[in-house]
Amino acid sequence: MIDRSLPIPPGAWLGLLGGGQLGRMFCMAAQSLGYKVAVLDPGNDSPAGSVADLHVHADYLDKAGLARLASIVRAVTTEFENVPAAALAFLAGRARVAPTASSVEIAQDRIREKAFLRENGFEVAPYTVLDSERTASAVEPTLVPGILKRARMGYDGKGQIRIKSPSDVPAAYRAMGRVPCVLEQFVDLACEVSVIVARTPEGETSTWPVSENRHRDGILDVSVVPARVPGEVAARARDIATRVATALDYSGVLCVEMFLTRDSRLLVNEIAPRPHNSGHYTIDACVTSQFEQQARVLAGLPLGDPRLHDSAVMVNLLGDLWFDGAQSRCEPDWAAVLRHPQAKLHLYGKSEPRRGRKMGHVTCLGATAMEALDAAREIRSALRIGEDAAL
């Protein structure tokens, strides 16, 4: 019998499903608390696997690999939402697991996710489900213009097609491979925001300050913290995130992404059952980072203080920076970043840069938001990142 009530002391092993950069930062945070980390990931050269104390090379549904992981660790978490829920369910009988398979299953499927949000009283953008040629040919004109999204396995703008007119929908649906999709109406946005929330199995919650997020080609480009929104809106966003986590009976670190409309409504866009790119600023700008908090929840420790001690602007670094012109590859000017007294460079240890691939980030700090924004502009200029009018 697994005793899930007792804290797991430093020195013990924690487990992680997934080998990406979120897992890498979790490993580092957990190791700084004194834990050893075993990562299960099928890749041979993963960012998390390269820093973990043990890398179990196995598929996420490989029972032998999962059993080996469970024999080593006392608790397991995940670093990306598309880990099969069945893997979490398998591990739950052998170790403490956070988040649970039931929570992850909802967030893995946009159709289930939106139904869950509506059923629990959270406002979402108008949408419809497309699951056949017939439904794709009978879309309400009021939902267009909009965006067609695969119900499963979409991220960073992948698995999405913009729709300009109802006549575009059938072809777009076929281009998606005729898999279940959601067609979501475009709304009149002031900005996009997100809130990272941590919740223990006992129901204790904690939220970080609201992040204002700007995207480029569907990929997060810049996060500004605290978000440049009225205090009442920020308080409401944090409350929504807390209530979403509670409705899910969630355990772990969760990101709730929201649309702020021009008439000050907050619409829940997506739920990410893990730490999030928009929360990377917490490593350098907060008393407790989202990754340390993830380790604390997993180990049954008290939640850390999420308080912001500096304003921050997080700038994503994509693989495009490594390419000069069409083909030739060159290393970005890291010296310019490292010279800047307010910039904190984080590279993810990925050996092969590709256009659109997240390779790292820079967090720019300041006593005020304006100071952090000025530093971010200087960093973007030094690295020749295209200008963002939002800055």
C-alpha positions in Angstrom: 0.0 0.0 0.0 1.3 3.5 -1.0 1.1 6.0 1.9 0.3 9.2 0.0 0.0 11.3 3.1 3.6 11.4 4.2 6.1 13.9 2.7 8.9 12.3 0.6 12.2 13.5 2.1 15.1 14.9 0.1 17.4 12.1 -1.0 14.6 10.1 -2.4 13.9 9.5 -6.1 11.2 11.3 -8.1 10.1 10.3 -11.5 9.2 12.2 -14.7 7.5 11.2 -17.9 8.8 13.3 -20.8 12.3 14.5 -21.8 11.7 18.1 -23.0 12.9 21.4 -21.6 10.1 21.6 -19.0 11.4 18.3 -17.7 15.0 19.6 -17.7 14.0 22.6 -15.6 12.0 20.3 -13.3 15.0 18.0 -12.8 17.2 21.0 -11.9 14.7 22.3 -9.4 14.1 18.9 -7.8 17.8 18.2 -7.6 18.4 21.6 -5.9 16.0 20.4 -3.2 18.1 17.3 -2.8 16.0 14.8 -4.8 17.2 12.4 -7.4 15.2 12.3 -10.7 14.6 9.4 -13.1 13.3 10.4 -16.5 11.4 8.0 -18.8 11.6 9.1 -22.4 12.0 7.3 -25.7 14.6 9.7 -27.0 18.3 9.2 -26.9 19.3 12.8 -26.6 16.6 14.6 -24.6 17.0 17.9 -22.7 15.7 16.3 -19.5 17.5 13.0 -19.9 20.8 14.7 -20.2 20.6 16.2 -16.7 18.6 13.5 -14.9 20.2 11.1 -12.5 18.8 8.3 -14.5 17.3 8.1 -18.0 15.0 5.1 -18.7 14.9 4.7 -22.4 11.4 3.5 -23.1 8.1 4.3 -24.8 5.5 5.9 -22.6 3.3 2.8 -22.8 6.1 0.3 -22.4 5.1 -1.7 -19.3 8.6 -3.0 -18.6 9.9 0.6 -18.7 7.1 1.9 -16.6 7.6 -0.9 -14.1 11.3 -0.1 -13.9 10.6 3.5 -13.3 8.0 2.7 -10.6 10.5 0.3 -8.9 13.0 3.2 -8.5 10.9 6.3 -7.6 8.3 7.2 -5.0 6.3 9.7 -7.0 5.9 10.5 -10.7 4.9 13.7 -12.6 4.7 14.6 -16.3 6.2 17.4 -18.3 3.9 17.5 -21.3 0.2 16.9 -21.6 0.3 14.3 -24.4 1.8 11.6 -22.2 -0.8 8.8 -22.5 -3.2 8.9 -19.6 -2.9 5.1 -19.5 0.8 5.4 -18.4 -0.2 7.6 -15.5 -3.0 5.1 -14.5 -0.5 2.2 -14.7 1.9 4.1 -12.4 -0.8 5.2 -9.9 -1.0 1.7 -8.5 2.7 1.7 -7.8 3.7 5.3 -6.8 2.3 8.7 -6.0 1.2 10.3 -9.3 0.5 14.0 -9.9 -1.4 15.0 -11.9 -3.8 12.1 -12.1 -4.8 10.4 -15.3 -8.3 11.7 -15.1 -7.2 15.3 -15.0 -4.8 14.9 -17.9 -7.4 13.1 -20.0 -9.6 16.2 -20.0 -6.8 18.5 -21.0 -5.6 16.2 -23.8 -8.8 16.6 -25.8 -10.1 20.0 -26.7 -13.6 18.7 -27.1 -13.6 17.2 -23.6 -11.8 20.3 -22.2 -14.3 22.8 -23.6 -17.3 20.7 -22.4 -15.7 20.5 -18.9 -15.2 24.2 -18.8 -18.8 25.0 -19.9 -20.3 22.4 -17.5 -18.4 24.0 -14.6 -19.5 27.6 -15.4 -16.4 28.9 -17.2 -16.9 31.1 -20.2 -15.2 30.1 -23.5 -15.2 31.5 -27.0 -18.1 30.3 -29.2 -17.2 27.0 -30.8 -18.6 23.9 -32.5 -17.4 20.3 -32.8 -16.6 18.9 -36.2 -16.5 15.1 -36.4 -17.7 14.3 -39.9 -17.9 15.7 -43.4 -21.6 16.5 -42.6 -20.8 18.7 -39.6 -18.0 20.3 -41.5 -20.4 21.3 -44.3 -23.1 22.7 -41.9 -21.1 25.3 -39.8 -23.0 28.3 -38.5 -21.8 31.4 -40.4 -21.5 33.3 -37.1 -18.6 31.1 -36.1 -16.5 32.4 -39.0 -13.9 33.9 -39.2 -12.4 31.4 -36.8 -9.7 28.8 -36.3 -10.0 25.1 -36.8 -8.1 23.1 -34.2 -7.4 19.3 -33.9 -9.0 18.0 -30.8 -5.9 16.1 -29.9 -2.1 16.4 -30.3 -2.0 20.1 -31.2 0.5 22.6 -29.7 2.5 25.8 -30.6 0.2 26.6 -33.4 0.5 23.1 -34.9 -2.8 21.3 -35.9 -4.6 24.6 -36.6 -6.0 26.2 -39.7 -7.4 29.7 -39.9 -10.9 29.8 -41.5 -12.1 32.9 -43.4 -15.5 31.7 -44.7 -17.8 28.8 -44.1 -16.9 27.4 -47.5 -13.3 26.9 -46.3 -14.3 24.5 -43.6 -14.8 21.2 -45.5 -11.4 21.5 -47.2 -9.7 22.4 -43.9 -11.4 19.5 -42.2 -10.1 17.1 -44.8 -6.6 18.7 -44.5 -6.7 17.8 -40.8 -7.2 14.1 -41.8 -10.9 14.1 -41.0 -10.1 13.7 -37.3 -12.3 15.3 -34.6 -11.8 19.1 -34.5 -13.1 22.2 -32.8 -14.0 25.3 -34.8 -13.6 28.3 -32.6 -14.8 31.8 -33.4 -12.3 34.6 -33.4 -13.1 37.1 -30.6 -12.2 40.8 -30.3 -9.2 40.5 -28.0 -7.4 43.1 -25.9 -4.7 40.5 -25.1 -4.0 37.0 -24.0 -3.1 36.2 -20.5 -2.3 33.1 -18.4 -2.1 32.1 -14.8 0.0 29.3 -13.3 -1.6 27.7 -10.3 -0.3 25.0 -8.0 -2.7 22.7 -6.0 -2.0 20.0 -3.5 -4.0 16.8 -3.2 -5.5 18.3 0.0 -6.8 21.3 -2.0 -4.3 24.0 -0.9 -3.7 26.4 -3.9 -1.3 29.1 -4.8 -1.1 31.3 -7.9 1.6 33.4 -9.5 1.1 36.8 -11.0 -0.7 37.1 -14.3 1.4 36.9 -17.4 0.5 38.9 -20.6 1.4 36.8 -23.6 2.2 37.7 -27.2 2.4 35.0 -29.9 4.0 34.9 -33.3 2.9 32.2 -35.8 1.1 30.4 -33.0 4.2 30.2 -30.8 4.7 32.2 -27.6 7.0 35.1 -28.4 7.0 37.3 -25.3 5.5 37.2 -21.8 5.2 40.4 -19.7 4.8 40.1 -15.9 2.9 41.5 -14.2 0.4 41.7 -17.1 -0.5 45.2 -18.2 -4.2 44.8 -17.2 -6.3 46.4 -14.4 -5.9 45.0 -11.0 -9.5 43.8 -10.9 -8.9 41.8 -14.1 -5.7 40.2 -12.7 -7.5 39.2 -9.5 -10.4 37.7 -11.6 -7.9 35.8 -13.7 -6.2 34.3 -10.7 -9.6 33.3 -9.2 -10.6 31.6 -12.5 -7.4 29.6 -12.6 -7.9 28.5 -9.0 -11.5 27.5 -9.6 -10.4 25.5 -12.7 -7.8 23.6 -10.7 -10.4 22.9 -8.0 -13.1 21.7 -10.5 -10.5 19.3 -12.0 -9.5 18.1 -8.5 -6.0 18.8 -9.8 -2.8 18.0 -8.1 0.4 19.6 -9.4 1.2 22.7 -11.5 -1.4 23.8 -14.0 -1.5 26.7 -16.6 -4.8 28.3 -17.5 -4.7 30.4 -20.7 -7.3 33.0 -21.2 -8.5 35.6 -23.7 -9.2 39.1 -22.3 -11.8 40.7 -24.6 -12.1 44.4 -25.2 -15.2 44.5 -23.1 -13.2 43.0 -20.2 -14.5 39.4 -20.3 -12.1 36.6 -19.5 -12.6 33.5 -21.7 -10.7 30.3 -20.9 -8.8 29.2 -23.9 -6.8 26.2 -22.9 -5.7 24.2 -19.9 -2.1 22.8 -19.8 -1.7 20.2 -17.0 2.0 21.0 -16.4 4.3 24.0 -16.0 4.1 26.3 -18.9 6.3 28.4 -21.2 4.6 31.6 -19.9 5.7 30.7 -16.4 9.4 30.4 -17.1 9.9 33.9 -15.6 9.2 32.4 -12.2 12.7 30.9 -12.2 14.4 34.3 -11.9 11.6 36.7 -10.8 9.8 34.8 -8.0 10.6 33.4 -4.6 9.5 30.0 -5.7 9.6 28.9 -9.4 6.8 26.8 -11.0 9.3 23.9 -11.3 10.2 24.0 -7.6 6.5 24.1 -6.8 5.9 21.1 -9.0 8.6 19.2 -7.0 7.1 20.4 -3.7 3.6 19.2 -4.6 4.9 15.9 -5.9 6.9 15.3 -2.7 4.1 16.4 -0.4 6.0 19.4 0.9 4.4 22.7 1.8 3.8 25.1 -1.1 6.5 27.7 -1.6 5.9 31.5 -1.8 5.1 32.5 -5.4 5.6 36.2 -4.8 7.2 38.3 -7.5 10.3 40.1 -6.4 11.1 41.7 -9.8 9.1 42.7 -12.9 10.0 40.4 -15.8 9.8 40.0 -19.5 10.4 36.6 -21.0 11.7 36.4 -24.6 11.5 33.0 -26.3 14.5 31.9 -28.4 13.6 29.8 -31.4 15.8 27.9 -33.7 15.4 30.6 -36.4 18.1 32.6 -34.6 20.7 30.0 -35.7 20.1 30.7 -39.4 21.5 33.6 -41.3 19.4 33.9 -44.4 17.9 30.9 -46.0 20.4 28.1 -45.2 23.7 29.0 -43.5 23.8 28.3 -39.8 25.5 30.6 -37.3 25.6 30.7 -33.5 23.6 33.6 -31.9 25.6 36.4 -30.1 25.3 35.0 -26.6 28.0 37.4 -25.4 25.6 40.3 -25.9 23.0 38.6 -23.8 25.5 37.6 -21.0 26.9 41.2 -20.9 23.5 42.6 -20.0 23.1 43.0 -16.3 19.3 42.4 -16.3 19.2 39.4 -18.6 19.2 35.8 -17.5 19.9 33.3 -20.3 18.5 29.8 -20.3 19.4 27.3 -23.1 17.7 23.9 -23.2 20.6 21.7 -24.4 19.0 20.8 -27.7 21.7 19.7 -30.2 19.8 20.5 -33.4 18.2 24.0 -33.9 15.2 24.0 -36.3 13.0 26.9 -37.4 10.2 27.3 -34.9 11.8 24.9 -32.3 12.1 26.3 -28.8 15.8 26.4 -28.0 15.8 28.6 -24.9 14.6 31.8 -23.4 15.9 35.0 -21.8 14.3 36.6 -18.8 14.8 40.3 -18.5 14.4 41.7 -15.0 13.6 45.2 -13.7 12.5 47.1 -10.6 9.6 48.2 -12.8 7.9 46.8 -15.8 9.3 49.6 -17.9 12.9 48.7 -16.9 12.2 45.0 -17.8 10.7 46.0 -21.1 13.6 48.2 -22.0 16.0 45.3 -21.3 13.9 43.0 -23.4 14.0 45.4 -26.4 17.8 45.6 -26.1 18.1 41.8 -26.0 15.8 41.3 -29.0 17.8 43.9 -30.9 21.2 42.2 -30.0 19.9 38.8 -31.2 18.2 40.3 -34.2 14.8 39.1 -33.2 12.0 40.8 -35.2 10.4 43.8 -33.4 7.2 43.2 -31.5 4.9 46.2 -31.4 3.5 45.0 -28.1 6.8 46.0 -26.5 
